[in-house]
Amino acid sequence: MTPLSHDQIRHNVRGRYRQIALQESQGSTCCQSPACCDQGKDANLVSEQLGYSQDDFSSVPVGANLGLGCGNPQAIAEIKLGETVLDLGSGGGFDCFLASRQVGVEGKVIGVDMTPEMISRARSNATKGHFINTEFRLGEIEQLPVADQTVDAIISNCVVNLSPDKQQVFLEAFRVLRPGGRLAIADVVVTAELPPAIRDDIDALYSGCISGASSIQELERLLKKSGFTAISIEPKDSSKSFIKEWLPGSDLDQFLVSAVIKAIKPTL
């Protein structure tokens, strides 16, 4: 298989998530190919598996939760009143709206997504829900449209694995965080080498949250190189129950697991 360029990968991911943004909220997991997802499954049921509550679902506009993700960054980010929170790959705005409640009227939430249709959907949801402390910006997570040292916490839900340049993602995250700021994301990591049939599948490659995943050791290396300290990457074995549904019959849960990834930007 000829390696894809970074632009080809982004085009593939953007096209897939454009389709999701334009469809009615049906729900699926991070994986979006028809072969691996139950397209009729309710988005809230999918997210409930990831640790979200009924209170979470009822507090956001209908259509904000698209069932995309592999964890719950809200549960690990320790968001406080008055903080500025940045969501990498904000989709329909679900995690941004939940963070909005935690930062309060004196805080601010910024969602960044590279798919115009997702940004439009999120902005519409913000208007419907009267979220005045939340904004959505079009941009790539490798080149964040965010000023230096203006963010207290960065969250993300199964998005960094989609990037063809993860080192640049973490460098950008480090740049926009204030000293003492924290990274708290949910993502997938590989635990064993993927079989060629999965590794070379274009749908699984990047838009499917599978072949773009890195090992724990590689993520630790990238985070350290970017300047982060207090790095913690904790695999969640319980995630295997839903990961095995992404590509039925492939034993995907033997190669991939969701993880909680946390790190700190040192104080000056």
N, C-alpha and C positions, 0 to 999 in steps of 0.2 A: 504494500500500500504506500503510495507517495505521500509523504508528510504534508499536511495542510499548512498554509501560511497563517500567520496570526489574523490577518484580515479575513481569510476564508472561514476560520473558526468563528470569529465574531459575527460574520454574515450568517452563518448557519444557526448560531444561538439566537441572534436577533430575529431571524425569520420564524423560528419555532415559537419564541415567546410573543411575537406579534400575533400569531394565531391564537395563542392562549388569551391574550389581552382582549381580543375582539370577540371571543366566544362568551356565552353566558357562563356564569360560575357553576361549573359542574364538579370540579374538584378532581384531583389526581395527586400523585406524589411528585417528587422532584423529577422523576422520570416521566417523559411525555410522549413516548411512542405508543401507538395503539396496541402493540404487542405486549407491552409491559404494564399498562395502567388500566384500571377500571374507570373508564370515562364517565360512567354513570354514578360513580360513588360520590356522595355528598362531601364537599370540601371540609365542612366542620367535623365530620366523622374522621377524615384523614388527619386533620390537625389535632383532634382529641387524642389520637395515638401518640402524638409528639409532645403532649403535656399541656396543651391549651385547655382552658376551661369554658364552660357555658357562659360565664360572666364575660370572658374575653370576646366571645362571638357576638354577644348581645350589645357590646359597647362600641362596635364599629359598624360603618355603613354596610348594607347588603352589597355584596360584590367585591368587598375589599379583601376577603379571604379567598384565595384561589386554590388553597390546599397545596401550595408549593413549599417544600421544605423537607428537612430531615432532622429537625430539632426545634427547640424553643429558646432563642437567645434572650428573651425577656426574663427567663428564669435564672440566668447566670450573670446578667449585666450589672446588677445592683444599681439601677438607675435612681438618681436622687432628684428632689425638687430643685428647679432652677438650672439644671444642667443642659448642655447642648449635646444632642445625640445624633449620630450619623448612621444611616442604614445603607449598606452596600448592596445594590440590587434590590430595590424596594418594592418592585412589582406593583400590585394593586394597593399597597399602602398599609397592609394589615399590621405588621410589626411597628410601623411608624405611629399608627393611631394608638396602639397600646402603650408605646413609649410616651406619647403625648400626655396621657393621663398621669404618668409618673413624674414628668418634669414640671407639670403645672403651667400656669399662665406666665410665669416668669422664665420658664425654660423654652427650649426650641428643639425641634426635630427636623432633620434634613434627610430626605430620601433621594438617592441617586440611582438612576437606571438608564441603560443605553438604548432602550426600546421606546420610541416616541409614543406608541400606542399604550404602553404601560404607564408612561408619565401622564398621558391624557386621562386614563382611567383613574389613576390615583388622585389627580387634581379634582376630577369630578366627584370622587368619593369624599375628598376633604371638604368640598363645598356642601355636599349633602349632609355631612356630619358636623358642619360648623367647627372644623378644627382650625383655629386661627393661629396656632403656634407651630404649624406643620407645613413645610413646603417641599416641593419635588422638583429636582433639577435633572435635566437631560445630560448625560455624560457617561464616560467609561470609567470603571473603577481603577483602571491603570493611570488615568489622568483626571483626578477628581476636581470638579468645579467648586472647590472649597478652599478658603484662605488658610495660610499656615497657622498652626497652633490656636485653633478656634473651637475645637471639639473636645468634650470630656470623655465620651464613650462612643465606641464604634460597635455596631451590631451587624449581623448578616446571617442569612439562613440558607445554606446550601447554594451559595453563589460563587465563592472564591474558586471552587473547583472548576467552574466554567471558564475561568480566565486562562489564556495561553501564556501569560506572563505574570506568574504569581509573585515573583520577586518584586516587580514593579508595583503590584497591588499593596504589598506590605510596606514598601518604601513610601508610597503615597499615604497610607494609613498613619505611618509614623510622622510624616510631615504635618498632617492636619491636626493631630492630637496635641493637646497642651501637655507640658511636662507633668508627669503623674497620671496622664490619661490612660485609658484602658481599652483593650480589644477584647471583645467577648462574642464569639461567633459559633454557630453550629455548622458543621460541614461533614462531608464524607471523606474517609481515608481508606487507602488500600491496605489490606493486611497480608496479601499474598499476590504474586504476579497473576494478572488477568490472562485467561486463555485467549489465544489469537482470535477466535470467533467473536468474542466480546470486545477485545481491544481494538479490532479493526472495523467494527460496526460504526458507521458514520452517525447513526442516531444515538447510539450509546456513547459515542466519542465525547461530545461536549454538551449538546442540548439535552442529553440523557443523564447528566450528573454521574457518570460512571467512569469512563476512561480518562476523564480529566482529573480525577482524584490523585492526590499524592500520598506517599507514605508518611507516617508520623515523624520518622527521622528526617525526611526531606523538609517537611514543614518547620520543624524545629530549627534546621539549618537556615532556612530562608528568613525566619523571624529573627534569629540571632544576628544574621548579616544585616538586617534592616535596622538593628539597634535596640530591639525589644529585650526586656528582661522578665523575670518571674514567669517564664513560659510554662504553660501547662496544657497538655493535650490528653484528654481522657476519653478513650473509646467507650461507647455505650453498647454493650452486648444485646441489650433489649431491642435495639434498632434492627437486629437481624430479622425480627418477625415481620416487619413491613418491607425491608430491603429485598427479601426473597420474592416478594410479589412484583418487583419492578420488571424482571425478566423471568417469568415462570419457566421452570425446567432447566435453568442455567446454573443453579446452585450459587447464585450471586452472593448470597450471604456468607459464603466461604471465602470470599475475596474482598469484601467491602463492609464497612461499618460506619455508622454515624459517630461523630466525636464532638466533645466540647473543647473549644480552643480558646485559651485566655492568655493574655500577655499585657505587660505594662511598659509605657514609655517612661524611662527614668526621669526623675526630677533633676533640675540643673544644680 
